[in-house]
Amino acid sequence: MAHAEEQVRELAALFPDVQQADEGGVTFYMIPAHRLPEGCTPGEVDLLLCPAARDGYPSRLYFSAQVQSGTVLNWNAVHHILGRRWYAVSWRTREGLRLAQMVSAHLDAVRPRRAA
């Protein structure tokens, strides 16, 4: 599934090192060495965005390592995509998001929560 060039440029403006790769008819967007918010361990991971519906989710964001952030997360599976091992957290976003919005919405899963 190809995305509008405008969305790809928008994603590249936020993540200049983003790379596209296709597997199984899906275009993935890999964001290398993404710095996570303070309080996350590890502090940096590679990210892989799958903007297509997969595994019952409207989109998925895969991480090169399971992230600990003080919030209990459901790391539901290990996936082998593009010759690498990726981890996915059970996190649902709304449908109809642009590529950059997808990444941001998925990253909300690992953002440390502040006590009320």
Backbone torsions as a table, in degrees:
resi	resn	phi	psi	omega
1	MET	NA	116.8	179.5
2	ALA	-86.6	145.9	178.6
3	HIS	-109.5	154.0	-179.7
4	ALA	-54.5	137.4	-179.3
5	GLU	-54.8	-33.8	178.4
6	GLU	-60.6	-41.9	179.1
7	GLN	-68.0	-38.1	178.9
8	VAL	-65.9	-41.4	177.5
9	ARG	-64.1	-40.2	178.0
10	GLU	-61.3	-43.1	178.2
11	LEU	-64.1	-43.3	180.0
12	ALA	-66.7	-29.0	177.2
13	ALA	-66.4	-34.8	179.1
14	LEU	-84.3	-32.9	-176.7
15	PHE	-130.8	83.1	-172.5
16	PRO	-58.1	-24.4	-177.9
17	ASP	-93.5	10.1	-177.4
18	VAL	-58.9	141.8	179.6
19	GLN	-127.9	143.3	176.6
20	GLN	-101.3	144.1	175.4
21	ALA	-152.2	145.8	-179.8
22	ASP	-110.6	140.8	172.9
23	GLU	-152.3	131.1	177.3
24	GLY	59.2	32.7	179.1
25	GLY	79.3	7.7	179.6
26	VAL	-115.1	135.5	173.2
27	THR	-91.3	121.6	177.5
28	PHE	-103.4	155.6	177.6
29	TYR	-124.1	113.7	-178.3
30	MET	-98.6	129.3	179.0
31	ILE	-114.6	103.7	-177.0
32	PRO	-77.9	149.0	171.4
33	ALA	48.7	50.4	178.6
34	HIS	-79.3	127.9	179.3
35	ARG	-79.9	122.9	-179.9
36	LEU	-88.3	162.5	179.6
37	PRO	-61.0	155.1	176.0
38	GLU	-55.5	138.4	-178.3
39	GLY	100.9	-6.2	177.7
40	CYS	-98.0	141.7	175.2
41	THR	-130.2	125.0	-3.4
42	PRO	-68.4	167.4	-178.0
43	GLY	-84.0	-11.7	-178.1
44	GLU	-145.0	135.5	178.6
45	VAL	-144.4	160.8	167.4
46	ASP	-84.8	144.5	178.3
47	LEU	-118.5	147.6	176.6
48	LEU	-132.8	112.6	179.9
49	LEU	-91.2	127.1	170.1
50	CYS	-109.5	102.2	-175.5
51	PRO	-79.8	-2.4	-179.5
52	ALA	-97.2	156.2	176.2
53	ALA	-59.4	134.6	-176.6
54	ARG	-158.5	136.7	175.8
55	ASP	56.5	30.3	179.0
56	GLY	84.6	7.2	179.0
57	TYR	-115.0	148.6	179.6
58	PRO	-68.4	-24.7	174.8
59	SER	-159.3	163.8	178.6
60	ARG	-135.8	148.9	170.2
61	LEU	-122.6	121.2	-179.4
62	TYR	-101.3	147.1	-178.7
63	PHE	-116.7	146.1	179.1
64	SER	-74.6	-12.1	176.5
65	ALA	-150.4	154.9	174.8
66	GLN	-72.9	130.1	-175.1
67	VAL	-97.8	132.9	173.8
68	GLN	-104.7	131.9	-177.8
69	SER	-141.6	15.0	-178.6
70	GLY	86.4	-7.7	176.1
71	THR	-107.1	134.1	178.5
72	VAL	-72.2	121.3	-179.1
73	LEU	-116.8	148.2	177.4
74	ASN	-96.5	90.1	175.7
75	TRP	-77.9	101.1	-165.9
76	ASN	-90.8	-10.4	-178.5
77	ALA	-171.3	159.4	169.6
78	VAL	-105.9	132.0	-177.7
79	HIS	-121.1	144.2	175.4
80	HIS	-110.4	108.4	-177.0
81	ILE	-133.4	136.1	177.8
82	LEU	53.4	36.8	175.8
83	GLY	75.6	13.2	-179.5
84	ARG	-130.7	161.5	174.8
85	ARG	-92.1	131.8	-179.7
86	TRP	-131.8	152.5	179.5
87	TYR	-115.5	142.3	179.9
88	ALA	-127.3	137.7	175.6
89	VAL	-98.1	145.5	177.2
90	SER	-73.8	104.4	-175.4
91	TRP	-152.6	120.4	-176.9
92	ARG	-102.3	132.4	174.5
93	THR	-111.4	167.5	178.3
94	ARG	-79.8	159.0	178.7
95	GLU	-79.3	161.5	174.3
96	GLY	85.1	10.2	179.7
97	LEU	-78.8	151.9	172.1
98	ARG	-76.1	164.3	-176.4
99	LEU	-53.9	-49.8	-179.2
100	ALA	-62.5	-37.9	178.3
101	GLN	-66.3	-36.0	178.0
102	MET	-60.0	-48.4	-179.1
103	VAL	-59.2	-49.0	-179.5
104	SER	-59.9	-45.5	-179.3
105	ALA	-63.1	-39.9	178.5
106	HIS	-70.3	-35.9	179.4
107	LEU	-66.3	-20.7	175.4
108	ASP	-56.6	-28.1	-178.7
109	ALA	-60.5	-36.0	-175.0
110	VAL	-101.3	-2.1	178.8
111	ARG	-66.6	128.6	177.5
112	PRO	-59.0	138.2	179.2
113	ARG	-91.4	142.3	176.6
114	ARG	-92.8	142.9	177.7
115	ALA	-67.2	142.8	-178.2
116	ALA	-78.5	NA	NA
